[in-house]
Amino acid sequence: MRRPARALLGGLRPRVVRAEHEAVVARLRAERDHYSRVLAAATGDAIFTTGADGRITFFNGGAERLLGYSADEVVGRMRGLDLHLPEEIDAAARELGVEPGRAVFLTLADRGAESREWTFVRGDGSHVRVTHTVTPLRDEHGEVVGHVGLAHDITARHRGEQALRKSEQRFRALSEHAPVGILQTDEGGGCWYANARFCEIVGRSEDEVRGDGWLEILRRDDHAGVLDRWAGELGEGRGFDGEFRVTRPDSTTVHVRATAGPIHADAGRAGGFVVTTQDISERVGAQRRLSEQEQLLRNTLENVAFAAVHLDPVGRVVYCNPHLAELLGRTAASVAGLDWFGEIVPPERAWTREAFEQSMRGEVPRPHHENQVVTASGERRVIAWSTIVHHDADGNISGAISLGEDVTERRRDEQRVSHLAYHDDLTGLPNRMSFSDHLVTTVAEAERGEAQIAVLFCDIDAFKLVNDSLGHAAGDELLRHVATRLRAVTRSADMIARQSGDEFLVLVRDSRGSRADVAQLAEALAARIEHAISSPFAIEGNEVVIGVSVGTSVYPDDGRTAEELLHHADAEMYHAKAARQGRRVRERSSDDPARDLELAAALHHAIARGQLVLEYQPIVDLATGRMQNVEALVRWDRGGELVTPGLFLPAAERTGLLTPITHWVVDEAISQLGRWGAVGMSVDVSVNVPPAMLDRHMRDRLIRLAQEHALRRGAITLELVESAMMDDRRLFDHLESLRAAGYRIAIDDFGSGHSSLARIAQLPVDVLKIDRSLIAGICDSPREEAIVRAIIATAEALEADVVAEGIETEGQRAALRDLGVRSGQGYLFARPMPARMVAAAREAA
C-alpha cells in the first residue's frame, strides 16, 4: 500500500511545480504589460527599447510624438541606430575609438547610463535635438539582451544656446573691429570691458581703464558734469548722450562724444551700461575754423550792394544779408531758418530745388540762373543769381552762397518788346511768326522721335457777316471771344496762334503717345473747338451764332516740314468748310448780312429746342399711283408757321449750321423708320445729304447709326445733289462703304449739273433722280425729251432705278411713262405731309 501512495504523490509533484511556474510567468507577463502600458503612457520623454540585434522592440507615445513615427512603423522594422544622424554616429565613433554603428551605443551603455546630446531624424526628415540616455537590458544571467533609450527634447534650449554663443562671438568680433570706442560697465559704473579703439582714443591700456579708471581720465572741469548725468539718467535706467573731454598722458585734450545705454537685467533693472565713444576732435576744430570763416564772410556780405543768401545742404536759410531782407520786406532774423524754396513762386519752385539738389550732389551746378521770389506784400521780383557751392574744411559740400541782382524792371521791358514782336495785339495770342518758329522747332523734335505733333487750321464761318452787319469793332470783339474759347478747350501743352483775319492755328504736341494717339488728340480737339465756337456769342448786345471749319494735319503722314503741315491743314480746312456749307467754298456776300445773323441765332435755338420737323413726300409708281417710299424734307416750325428750307438753309450754309441740321434730319428719319416699324409699317425713306459733308466723320457716323438701329438694307436712301458732286476719290470710297453698310445712293437733280458720264459711272449709284427743270418741258421740248432718254439709258447701263421729280400734270406723267420711267414724285400725287398722314396716304393710293 505504501508504494502506490508514493507513486501517487510522486505523480502529483511535477504538476504542482508546473502550476506554480505558470503562475509566476503569468504574473511576470502582467507586470510586463503593466510596465509597457506605463511606458507607453509616459507623456514627457521618448522611451524605446531595442533587442540584442538592435531592432526596436518598444516605442512609447512620447517617442511617437517626438519622432513622428507610429509604434507600428518602427517596432521590429527599424533599428535604434536609424534614428540618428549618420555624421554624428561617425563623430562619436572617432571619439570613442570604435567602429561606427552599434558599437558606439554598446560602448556608451557599458559606461553606465551615460547621457549625451544627439540629433534625431524625424519621420518627415526634420531634425530634433535631444539628450539621450542608453541603459542595457540584462536577463537573469546578467547577459545584455537589449537596451533602453530615454530621449528628452532640448531643441529650443539648444537653439537658444547656439544663438547666444553666436551673439557673443559676433559682439566680440564687432567690438574689437568697431571704428568706435566701446566700454561696458557693471551696475555700479565700474568698467569690466573696453575695446582697442576706446583705449586708443583715451591713450590708456585696458587695465588702466578697468574699474573706476575710465572716470579718472576725464578733464577735471568735465568730471562733475559727467558724474551728475551718470547718476541722474543712467542711474534711472535711461540713455545718455553727450560730449566730454579726455586728457591723454601727453597732456593733449581729446574731444569725445559718448552714447550710453542700459543693459537690462531682471524686472527691467539696469544691470550695467554700454558706452560707445567717438573722437570728434577734428570735427570740433573744423567747426571752430568754420565759425571763424563764416564770421568773416558775414562781415563781408553785410556791406555788399547785392542780395545775398547762404543755404545749408537741404536748402534752409543759414543767413541772408540786409539787402535781401529789405527786398523781401522782412527782417533777416525772420528769414533765417526758412526753407528758401518756399519763397520762390510755385511754377519755378520744383526746378530750382532740383538744380540746388544737383549742386549739393556735385552734379552739373548752375552758377547763373533767374527765378522769382515773393515779397511780404505779395509782389513778385525777378532775381538774377550767381551761385557758388560751399565746401567745409574736409572738402565736403556744405551748402551754397548766392549773390543776386533785382532785374524785375529790365525783364518786364524785355518781355514787352518780345510780346509785341511775337504776339497778336488784338487777341494776345502768339502771331503767325511766333507759331512758325515754334512749329519748325517742334518738327525737328518729331524728326528725332522726341514728340508726335499735329496742326489744326481753324477758320471762322460767317465772320464777314458780323463785320458787314455789326461793324469792325464787333468783329474784333468776336475774335477776342473766339481766342478765349480756344484757350478754354485746349491743353496747356498746345500752342494757339492767330494766323490772320479770322484764321487761327493750334499746334498739338504729345511726347508720350504714338502717331495714332496724337491724331486722336487732334480730332478730339477739333470736335471741342467746333462745339465751343458754335455756342452763341453776346456781341454789343446782339446774339451771334457762327461756326468754325477745322482742318488737321499729322506729322509725317501729311507733311514732313512746317510748310507742308500748314499747307495740308489749310487744304483740309477748306474741305471741312465745303462740308459744313454743303457745297464748294465760294466767296459770296449775303444780300442782308444782319438778317443772316438773326436767322443763324434763331436756327441755333431751333435745333436745341426741337423746332425742326420733317415732312414726307411720297414717291409713287407712275402706272398705279401707289406709294413706293417717301423723301424726308426738313421744315422749321417757327411759332406755328412751317418755314421751308429755301428760306433758311442759305443762311445755315453761310453760318456753318448746315452740318448740325443734316445730322438732325438723318437721326429723325431713322427714328421715324423705327416708329413705323413698331406698328408694322415698312416704308423706305430718302434723305438729302450734301456731298461735301460726306467726309470720314459723316461716313463713320452713318455706319454707326445703321449698326445701332439694325437698319434693313435699302431702308435709307442718301440723296446727293449732282451739281455739288466733287471729283474726289475719297467721296467715291465713302459711298462704297455706306453702300456696304446697307444704304442706297441716289444722285439728286440729275441732268442739271455738269457731271461727266465717266465720273458718274465710277460712283456706286442705285437711283438717278431726274431734275424737275427737265420734267417741266418734257411735253413740249424735244431737247428735254432727248436728255431724259439719255438719263434713262445711263441708268440702265448703271443698273440703277430712275425717279422723276416735280411731276405736276397728267401729261408729264404720261410722257414719262411712255419713255419708260416707272417712279416719280410731285404735287400731282401728293404734297409733303407729316409722318402721321403717311399711312393713310399709302392706303388711299
C-alpha positions in Angstrom: 0.0 0.0 0.0 2.9 2.4 0.6 4.3 2.1 -2.9 1.2 3.1 -4.6 0.9 6.1 -2.3 4.4 7.2 -3.0 3.8 6.6 -6.6 0.6 8.8 -6.4 2.4 11.6 -4.6 5.4 11.3 -7.0 3.0 11.7 -9.9 1.4 14.9 -8.5 4.6 16.8 -7.7 5.6 17.8 -11.3 2.1 19.1 -11.9 2.3 21.3 -8.8 5.6 22.7 -9.9 4.3 23.4 -13.3 1.3 25.2 -12.0 3.5 27.3 -9.8 5.8 28.2 -12.7 2.8 29.1 -14.9 1.5 31.4 -12.2 4.9 33.1 -11.9 5.0 33.5 -15.7 1.5 35.0 -15.8 2.4 37.4 -13.0 5.6 38.4 -14.8 3.6 38.9 -18.1 1.1 41.1 -16.2 3.9 43.1 -14.7 5.5 43.4 -18.2 2.2 44.5 -19.7 1.7 47.0 -16.9 5.3 48.3 -17.3 4.7 48.6 -21.1 1.4 50.5 -20.5 3.2 52.8 -18.1 6.0 53.4 -20.6 3.5 53.9 -23.4 1.5 56.4 -21.4 4.6 58.5 -20.5 4.0 62.0 -21.9 7.2 63.8 -21.4 10.0 61.9 -22.9 10.6 59.4 -25.7 11.2 55.8 -24.4 12.1 52.9 -26.7 13.9 49.6 -26.3 15.9 47.5 -28.6 16.6 43.8 -28.8 20.0 42.1 -29.0 20.1 42.7 -32.7 19.5 46.5 -32.3 15.9 46.5 -33.7 13.3 48.5 -31.8 11.1 46.3 -29.6 9.1 49.0 -27.8 8.2 52.6 -28.8 6.1 54.7 -26.3 3.7 57.6 -27.1 6.3 60.2 -26.2 8.6 58.7 -28.8 5.8 58.8 -31.4 5.1 62.4 -30.7 8.8 63.4 -30.6 9.9 61.5 -33.7 6.8 61.5 -35.9 6.6 57.7 -36.3 3.9 55.3 -35.1 4.9 52.3 -33.0 3.7 50.0 -35.8 6.1 51.7 -38.2 9.2 51.1 -36.1 8.8 48.1 -33.8 10.6 45.2 -35.4 11.2 47.3 -38.5 13.8 49.9 -37.6 17.0 49.9 -35.6 17.6 52.4 -32.9 20.6 53.5 -34.9 18.4 54.5 -37.8 17.0 57.4 -35.7 20.4 59.2 -35.6 22.2 61.5 -38.0 25.0 59.3 -39.6 27.6 62.1 -39.3 27.0 62.3 -35.5 27.5 58.5 -35.2 30.7 58.7 -37.2 32.0 61.6 -35.0 31.1 59.6 -31.8 32.9 56.5 -33.2 36.1 58.5 -33.8 35.8 59.9 -30.2 35.3 56.5 -28.6 37.8 54.7 -30.9 35.3 52.2 -32.1 33.7 51.2 -35.4 30.7 53.3 -36.5 27.4 51.7 -35.8 26.0 49.8 -32.7 29.5 49.7 -31.2 29.0 53.3 -30.3 25.9 52.6 -28.1 27.3 49.4 -26.7 30.3 51.3 -25.5 28.2 54.1 -24.1 25.9 51.6 -22.4 28.9 49.9 -20.8 29.8 53.2 -19.2 26.6 53.1 -17.2 23.6 55.1 -18.5 25.7 57.9 -19.9 23.6 60.8 -21.2 24.6 62.6 -24.4 23.2 65.1 -26.8 22.2 63.8 -30.2 20.3 64.9 -33.2 17.4 62.6 -34.2 15.9 62.5 -37.6 12.1 62.6 -37.6 9.7 60.8 -39.9 9.2 63.8 -42.1 13.0 64.4 -42.4 13.2 67.2 -39.9 15.7 67.2 -37.1 15.2 67.4 -33.3 17.9 67.9 -30.7 17.7 65.5 -27.6 19.6 64.3 -24.6 19.7 60.5 -25.0 20.5 58.0 -22.2 21.2 54.4 -23.1 20.8 51.7 -20.5 21.4 47.9 -21.1 18.7 45.3 -20.5 20.0 42.1 -19.0 18.5 38.7 -18.5 18.5 36.6 -15.3 22.1 35.5 -16.1 23.3 39.1 -16.5 23.7 38.9 -20.2 22.8 42.0 -22.2 19.7 41.2 -24.2 18.8 44.8 -25.4 18.9 48.4 -24.4 16.5 51.0 -23.1 16.8 54.5 -24.7 15.4 57.6 -22.9 15.3 60.8 -25.1 14.4 64.3 -23.9 13.7 67.2 -26.4 16.2 70.0 -25.9 15.7 71.6 -29.4 14.6 75.0 -28.0 17.4 75.1 -25.4 20.0 74.0 -28.0 18.9 76.8 -30.4 19.0 79.4 -27.7 22.5 78.3 -26.6 23.7 78.4 -30.2 22.1 81.8 -30.7 23.7 83.1 -27.5 27.1 81.8 -28.5 26.9 83.3 -31.9 25.7 86.6 -30.5 28.6 86.7 -28.1 31.0 85.8 -30.9 29.5 88.5 -33.1 29.6 91.1 -30.4 33.2 90.3 -29.6 34.2 90.4 -33.3 32.3 93.6 -33.9 33.5 95.2 -30.8 37.2 94.5 -31.5 36.9 95.8 -35.1 34.5 98.6 -34.5 35.6 102.1 -35.6 34.2 103.5 -32.3 35.3 103.0 -28.8 33.1 100.6 -26.7 33.1 100.4 -22.9 31.0 98.1 -20.7 30.3 98.7 -17.1 28.6 96.9 -14.2 25.7 98.3 -12.3 27.9 100.4 -10.1 29.7 102.0 -13.0 32.9 100.0 -12.9 34.4 99.1 -16.3 34.9 95.4 -17.0 35.5 95.6 -20.7 37.0 98.2 -23.1 37.8 97.6 -26.8 41.0 98.5 -28.5 39.5 101.6 -30.1 38.5 103.1 -26.8 41.9 102.5 -25.4 43.4 104.2 -28.5 41.1 107.2 -28.2 42.0 107.9 -24.5 45.6 106.8 -24.8 45.4 104.2 -22.0 45.7 100.4 -21.8 42.6 98.3 -21.0 44.0 97.6 -17.5 44.2 101.4 -16.9 40.6 102.0 -17.7 39.2 99.0 -15.8 37.2 99.6 -12.7 36.9 103.4 -12.0 40.0 104.2 -14.0 38.0 105.3 -17.0 36.4 108.1 -14.9 39.8 109.4 -13.8 40.8 110.2 -17.4 38.1 112.9 -17.7 39.2 116.5 -17.7 38.7 118.0 -14.3 36.2 120.6 -15.4 34.1 117.9 -17.2 34.3 115.4 -14.3 31.4 116.7 -12.2 29.0 117.2 -15.1 29.6 113.6 -16.4 29.1 112.1 -12.9 25.8 114.1 -12.5 24.5 112.8 -15.8 25.5 109.3 -14.9 23.8 109.4 -11.5 20.7 111.1 -13.0 19.9 109.5 -16.3 21.8 106.3 -16.3 21.1 105.6 -12.7 17.4 105.6 -13.6 17.9 103.2 -16.5 17.7 105.9 -19.2 20.2 106.5 -22.0 23.0 109.1 -22.1 24.2 111.1 -25.0 26.7 113.9 -24.6 30.2 115.2 -25.2 33.2 115.5 -22.8 36.9 115.9 -22.9 39.7 113.5 -22.0 43.2 114.3 -21.0 45.8 111.9 -22.5 49.0 111.1 -20.8 50.8 113.5 -23.1 48.5 116.3 -21.7 46.7 116.7 -25.0 43.0 117.0 -25.0 40.6 114.8 -26.9 37.0 115.7 -27.6 34.8 112.7 -27.2 31.2 112.1 -28.0 29.6 109.3 -25.9 26.3 107.5 -26.2 25.4 105.1 -23.3 22.5 102.7 -22.9 21.5 100.4 -20.1 21.9 96.6 -20.2 18.6 95.5 -18.6 18.6 92.7 -16.2 15.6 91.2 -14.3 12.4 93.2 -14.0 13.8 95.9 -16.3 16.5 96.9 -13.8 19.8 98.2 -15.4 22.5 95.6 -14.8 25.2 97.7 -16.4 25.8 100.0 -19.3 27.3 100.0 -22.8 29.0 103.2 -23.8 30.1 104.0 -27.4 32.6 106.8 -27.9 33.9 108.7 -30.9 36.9 111.0 -31.2 35.4 114.3 -32.5 38.5 116.4 -32.0 38.9 117.1 -35.7 35.2 118.0 -36.1 35.3 120.4 -33.2 38.4 122.0 -34.7 36.8 122.2 -38.1 33.7 123.8 -36.6 35.8 126.3 -34.9 37.5 127.2 -38.1 34.3 127.2 -40.0 32.8 129.6 -37.4 35.6 131.9 -37.9 35.3 131.8 -41.7 31.6 132.3 -41.5 32.0 135.4 -39.4 34.4 136.8 -41.9 32.0 136.1 -44.8 29.1 137.6 -42.8 31.0 140.8 -42.3 31.7 141.0 -46.0 28.1 140.3 -47.1 26.6 142.8 -44.7 28.1 145.6 -46.7 27.6 144.5 -50.4 25.0 146.1 -52.7 23.6 142.7 -53.7 21.1 140.3 -52.2 23.0 137.5 -50.5 21.7 134.3 -49.1 23.6 131.3 -47.6 21.8 127.9 -47.7 22.6 124.7 -45.9 22.7 121.4 -47.8 18.9 121.0 -47.6 18.0 124.5 -48.7 17.3 126.2 -45.3 18.4 129.8 -45.0 21.5 130.0 -42.8 21.9 133.7 -43.4 20.5 136.5 -45.5 22.0 139.9 -45.7 20.2 143.2 -45.0 19.8 144.0 -48.7 17.9 140.7 -49.4 15.8 141.1 -46.2 14.8 144.6 -47.4 14.0 143.3 -50.9 11.7 140.7 -49.3 10.1 143.2 -47.0 11.2 141.2 -43.9 13.8 141.1 -41.2 16.9 139.0 -41.6 16.0 137.1 -38.4 12.6 136.1 -39.7 14.1 134.7 -42.9 16.8 132.7 -41.2 15.8 129.0 -40.9 13.2 129.1 -43.6 13.0 126.7 -46.5 14.4 129.1 -49.2 12.4 127.4 -51.9 9.2 128.3 -50.2 10.0 132.0 -51.1 10.1 131.2 -54.8 7.0 131.3 -56.9 5.4 127.8 -57.2 5.9 127.3 -61.0 9.7 127.7 -60.6 10.0 126.0 -57.2 10.5 122.4 -58.4 13.2 123.0 -61.0 15.0 125.5 -58.7 15.1 122.9 -55.9 16.2 120.2 -58.3 19.0 122.4 -59.6 20.1 123.1 -56.0 20.0 119.4 -55.1 22.1 118.5 -58.1 24.6 121.1 -56.9 24.6 119.5 -53.5 25.3 116.1 -55.1 28.2 117.6 -57.0 26.3 117.3 -60.3 26.1 120.0 -63.1 25.9 123.1 -60.9 24.0 126.1 -62.3 26.1 129.1 -61.2 23.9 131.6 -63.0 20.1 131.4 -63.1 17.0 133.5 -62.5 13.9 133.0 -60.5 11.0 134.9 -59.0 10.7 135.5 -55.2 7.5 136.6 -53.5 7.8 139.6 -51.1 5.9 140.1 -47.9 3.4 142.3 -49.8 2.8 139.5 -52.4 4.8 141.2 -55.2 6.9 139.0 -57.5 10.5 140.1 -58.1 12.9 138.6 -60.6 16.4 138.0 -59.2 19.4 137.1 -61.3 21.6 134.9 -59.1 25.3 133.9 -59.2 25.8 130.9 -57.0 28.9 129.1 -55.7 28.9 125.8 -53.9 30.3 126.0 -50.4 32.7 123.3 -49.0 33.7 122.6 -45.5 37.3 122.1 -44.2 37.2 118.4 -45.3 36.1 119.3 -48.9 32.5 118.1 -48.4 29.7 120.2 -49.9 28.1 122.1 -47.0 25.7 124.4 -48.8 25.6 127.3 -51.3 26.1 131.0 -51.3 24.2 133.1 -53.9 24.5 136.8 -54.8 21.5 138.2 -56.6 20.5 141.3 -58.5 16.9 142.5 -58.8 16.3 142.6 -62.6 12.5 142.8 -62.5 12.1 146.0 -64.4 14.7 145.0 -67.0 12.9 141.7 -67.7 9.5 143.4 -67.9 10.8 145.8 -70.6 12.3 142.9 -72.5 9.0 140.9 -72.2 7.1 143.9 -73.6 9.4 144.1 -76.6 9.3 140.3 -77.2 5.5 140.2 -76.8 5.0 142.9 -79.4 7.2 141.0 -81.8 5.6 137.6 -81.3 2.0 138.2 -80.3 -1.2 139.5 -81.8 -2.3 142.8 -80.4 -6.0 142.1 -80.7 -6.2 138.6 -79.0 -3.0 138.4 -77.1 -2.3 135.1 -78.8 1.1 134.3 -80.4 1.2 135.6 -84.0 2.0 133.8 -87.3 5.8 134.4 -86.9 5.8 133.0 -83.4 3.8 129.9 -84.4 6.1 129.3 -87.5 9.2 129.5 -85.4 7.8 127.1 -82.8 6.5 124.7 -85.4 9.9 124.5 -87.0 11.4 123.6 -83.7 8.7 121.1 -82.9 9.1 119.4 -86.3 12.8 118.9 -85.5 11.8 117.2 -82.2 9.4 115.0 -84.2 12.2 114.1 -86.6 14.3 113.0 -83.6 11.4 110.9 -82.3 11.0 113.1 -79.2 7.4 114.1 -79.9 4.3 113.4 -82.0 2.7 116.5 -83.5 -0.4 117.7 -85.3 -1.5 121.1 -86.7 -5.1 122.4 -86.7 -6.1 125.2 -89.1 -9.3 127.0 -87.9 -11.4 129.4 -90.0 -14.4 131.2 -88.6 -17.5 130.8 -90.7 -19.7 133.8 -91.3 -17.2 136.3 -89.8 -17.7 138.6 -92.8 -21.4 138.7 -92.0 -20.6 140.0 -88.5 -18.3 142.7 -89.9 -20.8 143.7 -92.6 -23.8 143.8 -90.3 -22.4 144.9 -86.9 -19.2 146.7 -87.8 -15.4 146.0 -87.4 -15.5 146.8 -83.7 -18.0 144.0 -83.2 -15.8 141.7 -85.4 -12.8 142.5 -83.2 -14.8 141.7 -80.1 -15.9 138.4 -81.6 -12.3 137.4 -82.4 -11.3 138.1 -78.8 -14.1 135.9 -77.6 -13.1 133.2 -80.0 -9.5 133.3 -78.7 -10.8 133.0 -75.1 -12.9 129.9 -76.0 -9.9 128.4 -77.8 -7.8 128.8 -74.7 -10.5 127.1 -72.7 -10.7 123.9 -74.8 -7.0 123.4 -75.5 -4.4 121.8 -73.2 -1.6 123.8 -71.6 0.8 121.9 -73.9 -1.0 123.1 -77.0 0.0 126.3 -78.7 -2.7 128.6 -80.1 -1.9 131.4 -82.6 -3.8 133.9 -84.7 -2.8 133.3 -88.3 -4.5 136.4 -89.8 -8.1 137.8 -90.0 -10.4 135.1 -88.8 -7.9 132.2 -89.0 -6.4 130.5 -86.0 -3.7 127.8 -85.7 -3.2 125.2 -83.0 -0.1 123.0 -82.5 -0.8 119.7 -80.7 2.3 118.1 -79.2 2.5 114.8 -77.4 5.7 113.5 -76.0 4.4 110.2 -74.8 1.9 108.7 -77.3 2.1 107.3 -80.8 1.2 108.9 -84.1 -2.3 107.4 -83.8 -2.6 108.9 -80.3 -1.7 112.4 -81.5 -4.1 112.1 -84.4 -6.9 111.2 -82.0 -6.0 114.1 -79.8 -6.2 116.4 -82.8 -9.6 115.0 -83.8 -11.0 115.3 -80.3 -9.7 118.9 -80.0 -11.2 119.8 -83.4 -14.6 118.5 -82.1 -14.2 120.5 -78.9 -13.4 123.6 -80.9 -16.4 123.2 -83.2 -18.7 122.7 -80.2 -17.2 125.7 -78.3 -17.4 128.1 -81.2 -21.0 127.0 -82.2 -22.4 128.3 -78.9 -23.9 131.8 -79.2 -21.8 134.9 -78.6 -23.0 138.1 -77.0 -21.6 140.9 -79.1 -22.6 144.5 -78.4 -25.9 143.4 -77.1 -26.5 141.1 -80.1 -26.7 137.3 -80.0 -24.4 136.0 -82.7 -24.1 132.4 -83.9 -21.2 131.4 -86.1 -19.4 128.2 -86.9 -15.8 127.2 -87.4 -14.2 124.9 -90.1 -11.2 122.9 -88.9 -8.5 121.2 -90.9 -5.9 118.9 -89.4 -2.5 117.5 -90.5 -0.3 115.0 -88.7 3.4 114.6 -88.9 4.8 112.8 -91.0 1.7 111.4 -92.8 0.6 114.8 -94.1 3.9 116.6 -94.3 7.5 116.4 -93.1 8.1 120.2 -92.9 6.4 123.0 -91.2 5.3 124.4 -94.5 3.9 121.1 -95.7 1.9 120.6 -92.5 0.4 124.1 -92.7 -0.4 123.7 -96.3 -2.2 120.3 -95.7 -4.1 121.6 -92.7 -5.2 124.7 -94.8 -6.4 122.4 -97.6 -8.3 120.2 -95.1 -9.9 123.3 -93.6 -11.3 124.3 -97.0 -12.6 120.8 -97.4 -14.2 121.0 -94.0 -15.7 124.4 -94.8 -17.2 122.9 -98.0 -18.6 120.1 -96.0 -20.2 122.5 -93.4 -21.8 124.5 -96.2 -22.7 121.6 -98.4 -21.0 123.0 -101.5 -17.7 124.1 -102.8 -16.4 127.1 -100.9 -17.1 130.3 -102.7 -16.9 133.9 -101.5 -20.4 135.3 -101.6 -21.9 138.2 -99.7 -25.4 137.9 -98.3 -27.9 140.4 -99.6 -28.8 141.1 -96.0 -26.0 140.1 -93.5 -27.9 141.3 -90.5 -30.8 139.0 -91.4 -28.4 136.1 -91.9 -27.0 136.6 -88.4 -30.5 136.9 -86.9 -31.6 133.7 -88.7 -28.5 131.9 -87.6 -29.1 132.8 -83.9 -32.8 131.7 -84.2 -31.8 128.5 -86.0 -29.3 127.6 -83.3 -32.0 127.7 -80.7 -34.5 126.0 -83.1 -32.2 122.9 -83.2 -31.7 122.9 -79.4 -35.4 123.4 -78.7 -36.6 120.7 -81.2 -38.4 123.2 -83.5 -37.2 121.4 -86.7 -39.7 118.9 -88.2 -39.7 116.5 -91.1 -42.4 116.2 -93.7 -42.5 113.3 -96.1 -43.4 113.5 -99.9 -44.4 110.1 -101.4 -42.6 108.6 -104.3 -45.1 106.6 -106.4 -45.5 104.0 -109.1 -46.4 106.2 -112.2 -48.6 103.4 -113.6 -50.7 102.7 -110.5 -50.1 105.8 -108.3 -49.3 103.5 -105.4 -46.8 104.9 -102.9 -43.4 103.1 -103.0 -41.4 105.2 -100.5 -41.0 108.7 -99.3 -38.5 111.6 -99.3 -37.8 113.4 -96.0 -37.9 117.2 -96.2 -36.9 119.5 -93.3 -39.2 122.3 -92.1 -38.7 124.9 -89.4 -41.8 125.2 -87.1 -41.4 128.9 -86.2 -44.2 129.8 -83.9 -46.7 127.5 -85.7 -45.6 128.6 -89.2 -43.7 126.0 -91.2 -40.7 127.6 -92.9 -39.5 125.8 -96.0 -35.7 125.1 -96.3 -35.3 127.6 -99.2 -35.8 130.4 -96.7 -33.4 129.3 -94.0 -30.8 126.8 -95.5 -28.8 129.5 -97.3 -28.3 131.3 -94.0 -27.4 128.0 -92.4 -24.8 127.4 -95.1 -23.2 130.8 -94.6 -23.1 130.4 -90.8 -21.9 126.8 -90.5 -25.2 125.4 -89.2 -25.8 123.0 -92.2 -23.9 120.2 -90.5 -26.0 120.0 -87.3 -29.2 120.4 -89.4 -28.2 117.5 -91.6 -27.3 115.3 -88.6 -30.7 116.0 -87.1 -32.5 115.2 -90.4 -30.7 111.8 -90.6 -31.3 111.0 -86.9 -35.0 111.9 -87.1 -35.6 109.9 -90.3 -34.1 106.8 -88.8 -36.1 107.3 -85.6 -39.3 107.6 -87.7 -38.5 104.4 -89.5 -38.4 102.7 -86.1 -41.8 104.2 -85.1 -43.4 103.0 -88.4 -41.8 99.6 -87.9 -43.3 99.3 -84.4 -46.8 99.5 -86.0 -46.0 97.0 -88.7 -45.5 99.6 -91.5 -42.5 99.2 -93.8 -41.5 102.4 -95.7 -38.2 103.4 -97.2 -37.0 107.0 -96.7 -34.8 109.2 -98.8 -32.8 112.0 -97.1 -30.7 114.7 -98.7 -27.0 114.9 -97.7 -24.7 117.5 -99.2 -21.8 115.6 -101.0 -19.2 117.8 -99.4 -20.4 116.7 -96.0 -19.6 113.1 -96.7 -16.2 113.1 -95.1 -15.0 110.2 -93.0 -16.7 111.7 -89.9 -20.1 111.6 -91.6 -19.4 108.2 -93.1 -18.5 106.7 -89.7 -21.5 108.3 -88.1 -23.9 106.9 -90.7 -22.4 103.5 -90.5 -22.6 103.6 -86.7 -26.3 104.6 -86.9 -27.0 101.7 -89.3 -25.5 99.3 -86.8 -27.1 100.7 -83.7 -30.6 100.8 -85.2 -30.1 97.5 -87.2 -31.4 99.1 -90.4 -32.6 96.8 -93.0 -30.7 97.1 -96.3 -32.2 99.8 -98.5 -34.3 101.3 -95.8 -32.5 104.7 -96.1 -31.5 106.3 -99.5 -28.9 109.0 -99.3 -29.6 111.7 -102.0 -26.6 113.7 -103.2 -27.0 116.8 -105.5 -25.3 116.3 -108.8 -24.3 119.9 -109.1 -22.3 119.7 -105.9 -20.5 116.4 -106.7 -16.8 116.7 -106.2 -14.2 114.9 -108.2 -12.7 113.4 -105.1 -11.6 109.8 -104.8 -12.4 109.9 -101.1 -16.0 110.6 -101.8 -16.3 107.5 -104.0 -14.6 105.4 -101.3 -17.0 106.8 -98.6 -20.0 106.0 -100.8 -18.8 102.4 -101.3 -18.5 102.0 -97.5 -22.0 103.4 -97.0 -23.4 101.1 -99.7 -21.8 98.1 -98.0 -23.4 99.2 -94.7 -26.9 98.9 -96.3 -27.6 102.5 -97.6 -28.8 103.2 -101.1 -27.2 106.0 -103.1 -29.2 108.4 -105.2 -28.0 111.3 -107.5 -30.5 114.1 -107.0 -31.3 116.8 -109.6 -29.6 114.7 -112.2 -29.3 116.4 -115.6 -29.0 119.9 -114.2 -25.2 119.8 -113.5 -22.1 119.2 -115.5 -21.0 115.8 -114.3 -19.4 113.7 -116.9 -20.8 110.3 -117.6 -17.3 108.9 -116.9 -17.4 110.3 -113.4 -20.9 109.2 -112.7 -20.0 105.7 -114.0 -17.4 105.5 -111.2 -19.9 106.2 -108.4 -21.8 103.4 -106.6 -25.2 104.7 -107.7 -28.6 103.0 -107.1 -31.0 105.8 -108.2 -30.9 108.7 -110.7 -33.5 111.4 -109.9 -34.3 113.5 -113.0 -34.2 117.2 -112.3 -37.6 119.0 -112.1 -36.4 121.5 -114.7 -36.3 118.7 -117.4 -39.8 117.4 -116.3 -41.3 120.9 -116.8 -40.6 120.8 -120.5 -40.9 117.1 -121.2 -44.2 117.5 -123.1 -43.1 120.4 -125.4 -39.4 120.3 -125.8 -37.7 117.6 -127.9 -34.4 118.6 -126.3 -35.6 117.9 -122.7 -37.2 114.6 -124.0 -33.8 113.6 -125.5 -32.0 114.4 -122.3 -34.5 112.3 -120.3 -34.0 109.4 -122.8 -30.2 109.7 -122.2 -30.7 109.7 -118.5 -32.8 106.5 -118.7 -30.1 104.9 -120.9 -27.4 105.9 -118.4 -29.5 104.4 -115.5 -29.9 101.1 -117.4 -26.2 101.0 -118.0 -25.5 101.6 -114.3 -28.3 99.1 -113.3 -29.9 102.0 -111.4 -33.5 103.0 -110.9 -34.9 106.3 -112.3 -37.2 108.7 -110.3 -38.7 111.8 -111.9 -39.1 114.8 -109.6 -41.6 117.7 -109.8 -44.4 116.0 -111.7 -47.4 118.3 -111.7 -49.6 117.3 -114.7 -51.1 114.2 -116.1 -49.3 115.0 -119.4 -45.9 114.9 -117.7 -46.9 111.6 -116.1 -48.0 110.1 -119.4 -44.9 111.3 -121.3 -42.6 109.9 -118.6 -44.4 106.5 -118.6 -44.0 106.4 -122.4 -40.3 107.0 -122.1 -40.0 104.1 -119.6 -39.8 106.0 -116.3 -41.6 103.9 -113.6 -41.3 106.1 -110.5 -41.9 109.7 -109.7 -42.9 112.4 -107.2 -44.6 115.8 -107.3 -47.7 117.8 -106.5 -49.7 115.7 -109.0 -49.6 112.9 -106.5 -49.1 114.5 -103.0 -47.5 117.4 -101.3 -45.1 116.8 -98.4 -47.1 115.7 -95.3 -46.5 114.9 -91.6 -45.4 111.4 -90.6 -48.9 110.7 -89.1 -50.5 111.1 -92.6 -48.2 108.8 -94.5 -50.0 105.6 -93.5 -53.3 107.0 -94.7 -51.8 108.2 -98.0 -50.3 104.8 -98.6 -53.7 103.1 -98.1 -55.6 105.6 -100.3 -53.3 105.2 -103.3 
